[in-house]
Amino acid sequence: MHSEYGQQLMTADEVAEMSVPDKSVELVRGLLVVSEPASTEHGRIQANLTFFLTAFVRAHELGVVFGQDTGFKIQSNPDTVRGPDIAFLAKERAGSIPKRGYAALAPDLVAEIVSPDDRPGEVLAKVADWLEAGTRLVWVIDSQRAAARAYRANGSFSFIPSDGWLDGEDVVPGFRCTLAEVLQ
């Protein structure tokens, strides 16, 4: 199958079998998107949030937290495989994770950390892909502005200042951490 621009479309299975050394890859509507690895600052913020979220999820046996660039197949024909910076999947859905390839589902919670080179439209397109696929809550963390936004499946969103809280709402019940802790 070819895209409207004549490019050969790929499938999630083809991407799962390939290797692009030292790069991050996603598949967006059948088209391979290759990017540079995340910056050191990006990785630090991702590790901080992963630490807080994982500790809480494990202590309360709520599900599974996935690290940076774990692929999820969120659309088929043409395939889309997105790799969020952090993802959470509730315990009752965790059994659907295959040993190989990509889980064909959307996580319950996704966190995306804005990199300096990210364009706002691309970030919003990624948020829309997650929500359309069934993700219930998406946090977009912008370290340059020391702020975040929480986007919900019902179409609402909220702004989170640096002294505000990332809240798991009804997706990760009881989870809260300050954005300042994540950014420090």
C-alpha positions in Angstrom: 0.0 0.0 0.0 1.2 3.5 -0.7 0.5 6.9 0.9 -1.1 9.8 -0.9 2.5 11.0 -1.6 3.5 7.7 -3.2 5.6 6.5 -0.2 5.5 2.8 0.7 3.4 2.4 3.9 4.8 0.1 6.6 3.0 -2.1 9.1 3.6 -2.3 12.9 5.0 -5.8 12.4 7.6 -4.5 9.9 8.7 -1.8 12.3 8.9 -4.3 15.2 11.4 -6.3 13.2 13.7 -3.5 12.1 16.5 -1.8 13.8 17.5 1.9 13.5 20.6 2.2 15.7 20.7 5.2 18.0 17.4 6.6 16.9 13.8 6.7 18.1 11.1 5.5 15.7 7.3 5.8 15.5 4.9 4.8 12.8 2.3 7.4 12.0 -0.5 6.3 9.7 1.9 3.8 8.0 4.8 6.3 7.6 8.0 5.8 9.5 9.1 8.8 11.7 12.7 8.7 12.8 14.0 11.1 15.4 17.1 11.7 17.4 17.3 10.3 21.0 15.9 12.6 23.7 18.1 15.2 25.3 19.7 14.7 28.7 17.3 17.2 30.3 14.3 15.3 28.7 15.6 12.0 30.1 16.1 13.5 33.6 12.5 14.8 33.7 11.2 11.5 32.3 13.1 9.5 34.9 11.8 11.7 37.8 8.2 11.3 36.7 8.6 7.5 36.1 10.1 7.2 39.6 7.1 8.9 41.3 4.5 7.2 39.2 6.0 3.7 39.4 6.4 3.9 43.2 2.8 4.9 43.6 1.4 2.3 41.1 3.4 -0.5 42.6 2.6 0.4 46.2 -1.1 0.4 45.4 -1.0 -2.5 42.8 -2.8 -0.4 40.2 -1.1 -1.7 37.0 2.0 -1.2 35.0 4.2 1.8 34.1 6.1 1.8 30.8 9.3 3.7 30.1 10.3 6.0 27.3 9.6 5.0 23.7 7.6 1.8 24.5 5.5 1.2 21.4 1.7 0.9 21.4 -0.2 0.1 18.2 -3.1 2.6 18.4 -4.4 2.4 14.9 -4.6 -0.1 12.0 -4.8 0.1 8.3 -2.6 2.1 8.1 -0.9 1.3 11.3 0.2 3.9 13.9 2.6 2.9 16.6 3.3 5.7 19.1 6.0 5.6 21.8 5.1 7.9 24.7 7.7 9.2 27.2 5.7 7.4 30.0 2.6 5.3 29.9 0.4 3.6 32.5 -1.9 0.7 31.9 -4.5 -0.4 34.6 -4.0 -3.8 36.1 -7.2 -5.2 34.6 -5.8 -4.5 31.1 -2.2 -5.5 31.7 -2.8 -9.1 30.6 -3.2 -8.0 27.0 0.5 -7.1 26.6 2.1 -9.5 24.2 5.6 -10.9 24.8 6.7 -9.7 21.3 5.7 -6.8 19.1 3.4 -3.9 20.2 0.3 -4.1 22.3 -2.7 -3.2 20.2 -4.2 -0.8 22.7 -3.9 2.7 24.1 -2.5 3.2 27.6 -4.8 4.7 30.2 -2.4 7.5 30.9 0.3 9.0 28.7 2.9 11.6 29.6 4.7 13.5 26.8 7.7 15.7 27.6 8.1 18.6 25.2 11.6 18.8 23.7 13.0 22.2 22.5 12.7 21.1 18.8 9.1 19.9 19.1 6.6 22.0 17.2 3.3 22.7 19.0 1.2 21.3 16.2 3.1 18.0 16.3 2.7 17.7 20.1 -1.1 18.4 19.8 -1.4 15.9 16.9 0.2 13.3 19.2 -2.2 14.2 22.0 -5.1 13.9 19.6 -3.8 10.4 18.4 -3.7 9.2 22.0 -7.1 10.5 23.0 -8.7 9.2 19.8 -7.2 5.8 20.4 -8.8 5.6 23.9 -6.2 7.1 26.3 -8.1 8.7 29.2 -5.5 11.3 30.4 -2.5 12.8 28.7 0.0 15.0 30.5 2.2 17.3 28.3 5.1 18.6 30.4 7.0 21.7 29.1 10.2 22.2 31.1 11.1 25.4 29.2 7.9 27.0 30.4 7.9 25.2 33.7 4.3 24.2 33.1 2.2 21.3 32.0 -1.3 20.6 30.5 -3.6 17.8 31.3 -5.8 16.6 28.4 -8.8 14.4 29.0 -10.9 12.0 26.9 -13.9 14.2 27.4 -12.2 17.1 25.5 -11.4 19.2 28.6 -7.9 20.3 29.5 -6.3 22.2 32.3 -3.1 24.2 32.7 -0.7 23.2 35.5 1.8 25.9 36.7 5.2 25.0 38.1 3.8 25.0 41.6 0.7 22.9 40.6 0.1 19.2 40.8 0.1 16.4 38.3 -3.0 14.5 39.4 -3.9 10.9 38.3 -7.6 11.8 38.6 -9.8 8.7 38.1 -7.1 7.1 35.9 -4.5 6.6 38.6 -6.6 7.3 41.7 -4.8 9.0 44.5 -1.6 9.8 42.6 -0.4 13.4 42.9 3.0 14.9 42.6 4.1 18.5 42.2 5.3 19.6 38.8 8.2 21.3 40.5 9.4 17.8 41.8 9.3 16.4 38.3 11.2 19.3 36.9 13.9 19.5 39.5 
